[in-house]
Amino acid sequence: MEFGGAGGASLPNPNPAGVQVIDYFPIFQGRERINVVKREGGHGGGDSAIHEDIFLGEDPARKFDILAKSVDGLRAISIGDAVYESILDGQVKDLTGFIQ
């Protein structure tokens, strides 16, 4: 994991074996442990994986929907705008049903 921008130092891996995992906790199911595949390249190999998804298309074998869609960006911008407006005028903003 990098921090401090491009070329920044890496955080130490707490696992001495060097294996990285993600523990995924779905709301109504048990924990699932996902092994992180180590790859070469920037962001722990994530850059090349993102490039593959962008230019070659999503991997149909991937179980998880990890790629943001345009509606996800719209939701993020809308929430940020609602928070900003709420701070300015002190009113609660209701986004229920705004984006289906």
C-alpha positions as CSV (number, residue, x, y, z in Angstrom):
1,M,0.0,0.0,0.0
2,E,1.4,3.4,-0.9
3,F,0.9,6.7,0.7
4,G,2.4,10.2,0.1
5,G,1.6,10.3,-3.6
6,A,3.4,8.7,-6.5
7,G,6.7,7.2,-5.4
8,G,5.7,7.4,-1.8
9,A,6.8,5.0,0.8
10,S,4.9,1.8,1.4
11,L,3.1,1.0,4.7
12,P,4.3,-2.2,6.3
13,N,2.3,-5.3,5.8
14,P,1.1,-6.6,9.2
15,N,1.2,-10.1,7.8
16,P,4.7,-11.4,8.0
17,A,4.1,-14.0,5.2
18,G,3.4,-11.1,2.8
19,V,-0.1,-12.4,2.0
20,Q,-2.8,-9.7,1.8
21,V,-6.5,-10.5,2.3
22,I,-9.7,-8.5,2.4
23,D,-12.3,-9.6,4.9
24,Y,-15.7,-9.0,3.3
25,F,-18.7,-8.9,5.6
26,P,-22.0,-8.9,3.7
27,I,-24.9,-7.6,5.9
28,F,-26.9,-10.9,6.0
29,Q,-24.2,-13.5,5.4
30,G,-21.0,-14.7,7.0
31,R,-17.5,-13.3,6.4
32,E,-15.8,-14.1,3.2
33,R,-12.0,-13.8,2.9
34,I,-10.7,-12.6,-0.5
35,N,-7.1,-13.2,-1.3
36,V,-5.4,-10.2,-2.9
37,V,-3.4,-11.1,-6.0
38,K,0.0,-9.5,-5.9
39,R,0.9,-7.8,-9.2
40,E,3.6,-5.6,-10.4
41,G,3.0,-1.9,-11.1
42,G,1.6,1.2,-9.4
43,H,-0.8,1.1,-6.6
44,G,0.1,-2.5,-5.7
45,G,-0.7,-3.7,-9.2
46,G,-4.1,-2.0,-9.3
47,D,-3.2,0.3,-12.1
48,S,-2.8,-2.5,-14.6
49,A,-6.0,-4.1,-13.4
50,I,-7.9,-0.9,-13.8
51,H,-6.5,-0.5,-17.3
52,E,-7.6,-4.0,-18.2
53,D,-11.2,-3.2,-17.1
54,I,-11.3,0.1,-18.9
55,F,-9.8,-1.0,-22.2
56,L,-10.6,-4.7,-22.4
57,G,-13.9,-4.7,-20.5
58,E,-15.0,-6.1,-17.1
59,D,-13.9,-9.6,-16.2
60,P,-17.0,-11.8,-16.4
61,A,-15.5,-14.2,-13.9
62,R,-15.3,-11.6,-11.1
63,K,-17.9,-12.2,-8.5
64,F,-17.9,-8.7,-7.1
65,D,-19.3,-5.6,-8.9
66,I,-16.3,-3.3,-8.1
67,L,-16.4,-0.9,-11.0
68,A,-18.3,2.4,-10.4
69,K,-20.9,3.3,-13.0
70,S,-21.9,6.8,-14.1
71,V,-24.9,6.6,-11.7
72,D,-22.5,6.0,-8.8
73,G,-20.7,9.2,-9.7
74,L,-24.0,11.1,-9.9
75,R,-24.9,9.8,-6.5
76,A,-21.6,10.9,-5.0
77,I,-21.8,14.3,-6.5
78,S,-25.4,14.7,-5.4
79,I,-24.6,13.7,-1.8
80,G,-21.7,16.1,-1.7
81,D,-23.7,18.9,-3.0
82,A,-26.6,18.2,-0.6
83,V,-24.1,18.2,2.3
84,Y,-22.6,21.5,1.2
85,E,-26.0,23.1,0.8
86,S,-27.1,21.7,4.2
87,I,-24.1,23.3,5.8
88,L,-24.8,26.6,4.2
89,D,-28.5,26.8,5.1
90,G,-28.7,24.5,8.1
91,Q,-31.6,22.5,6.5
92,V,-31.8,18.8,6.0
93,K,-31.8,17.7,2.4
94,D,-33.9,14.8,1.4
95,L,-32.5,12.8,-1.5
96,T,-34.9,9.9,-1.1
97,G,-35.9,8.8,-4.6
98,F,-33.7,11.3,-6.2
99,I,-31.7,8.7,-8.0
100,Q,-33.3,5.3,-8.5
